[in-house]
Amino acid sequence: MKNYPAEPYRIKVVEVPNILTRQERVEAMKEAGYNTFLLKSEDCYIDFLTDSGTNAMSDRQWAGMMIGDEAYAGSRNWFHFESVVKDTFGFKHVLPTHQGRGAENILSTLLIKPGDYVPGNMYFTTTRYHQEANGATFKDIIIDEAHDPEIDLPFKGNIDLNKLQAVIDEVGADKIPYVCLAVTVNLAGGQPVSMANMRQVRELCDKHGIKVFYDATRYAENAYFIKTREEGYADKTIKAIIKEMFSYADGATMSGKKDGIVNMGGFLAMNDDDMYTRSREMVVVFEGMPSYGGMSGRDMEAFAIGITESCRFEYIQHRVEQVAYLGDKLIAAGVPVVKPIGGHGVFLDARAFLPHLEQEQLPAQTLAAHLYIESGVRSMERGVVSAGRDKITGENHKPKLETVRLTIPRRVYTYAHMDVCAEAIIELYKNRSSIRGLKFVYEPPMLRFFNAKFDYCD
Ligand code: PLI
């Protein structure tokens, strides 16, 4: 059997959740409109809704919180944070934002004109929202294999260069304000992008004068995959790999709530001086002074320390392998999951899990609701509900990947929790044929998955 590294930390504070009975969970799920976003956190014994902002901070990060300098301008924590971001990612300019979508808002507003196109390696909900809100059309240029849960490739998040070239030929480079390259690709299952692919994307974009902005959100997980899977990187440090990855970008948006190992925060980074000046102007309007941008001084201190900790090999090795442990157990039991197992979570293939449901009967939403009822494990739908509707036709986007995401918070759970979760899913899989599909009873117009309510189909 494969060796999984033991937890490289000692636990000195614990949080005690409620452990509800099955009947109490049936009632809680009904009250939440069969939407796991609307459950109370304390009613979730194991909360795998997201890895976003759910991280456990280290003693050093908590100590850093105590030296928060909450000045309105020029906080010393800002200077620490700025220097760590520049040192780690290599960009010339950094601006703080309250979280990732704050950075996405500024980037999209500044660079996109109505009628533009933004190619990217699969969409992410908030990222595409900001692109579309500014008048752009998103073009998916991830390799085809990323849409097939069964295909096992080391770098399933890669951009298909032929698809990128085809978009350039079709719409013209002047209609492409930037290419958005995400490391790793969340909705593909946390799949990484290879260094070779990043280099090639840079070269192709340089030929056409197109900028490349990364979604840096899960940079450390991507770097770990490069170190362990790509030839020539086994002996490089995680930090050196991160530096090289971002050397092929013009800038990046970042949600600190993931690989920054904090509960809140983000940044926008770039090399261009003029763009920096204009971004600073927008930060003041939407986020706060350019020396805090929606974060408190203590948040920035914890974030700076979190970035440093994220580059330690023992940390990132355990983080990624703990996720793999859960996935490997499910694969061994024949449960359909997206392969290979990605960096931040295990994605159940809901269509293969519930083959008797049509996509319109919301298989992933249904499976997430039932997993909670049977086990108290909270997960998230990442399928037709998350994909939303086409802004022109009003039809549901029907993504090929209809998944339930079990997203593992960093440094929060142990291998025993993974066992509990795996056993519950294996049991549910045995009884899958009795599960009925869901339909919308309330559908919000934007980012509907957060607040929608559902009930069983007739
Ligand atoms: O939640 P924010 O605003 O800090 O970050 C938005 C965001 C941007 N890019 C990517 C790849 C994300 O995964 C992301 C947020 N993800 C969430 C909330 C998640 O549950 O995956």
Boltz pocket constraint, residues with backbone or C-beta under 6 A from the ligand:
constraints:
  - pocket:
      binder: B
      contacts: [[A, 49], [A, 50], [A, 51], [A, 52], [A, 99], [A, 100], [A, 101], [A, 102], [A, 124], [A, 126], [A, 127], [A, 182], [A, 184], [A, 186], [A, 215], [A, 217], [A, 254], [A, 255], [A, 256], [A, 257], [A, 265], [A, 266]]
      max_distance: 6.0
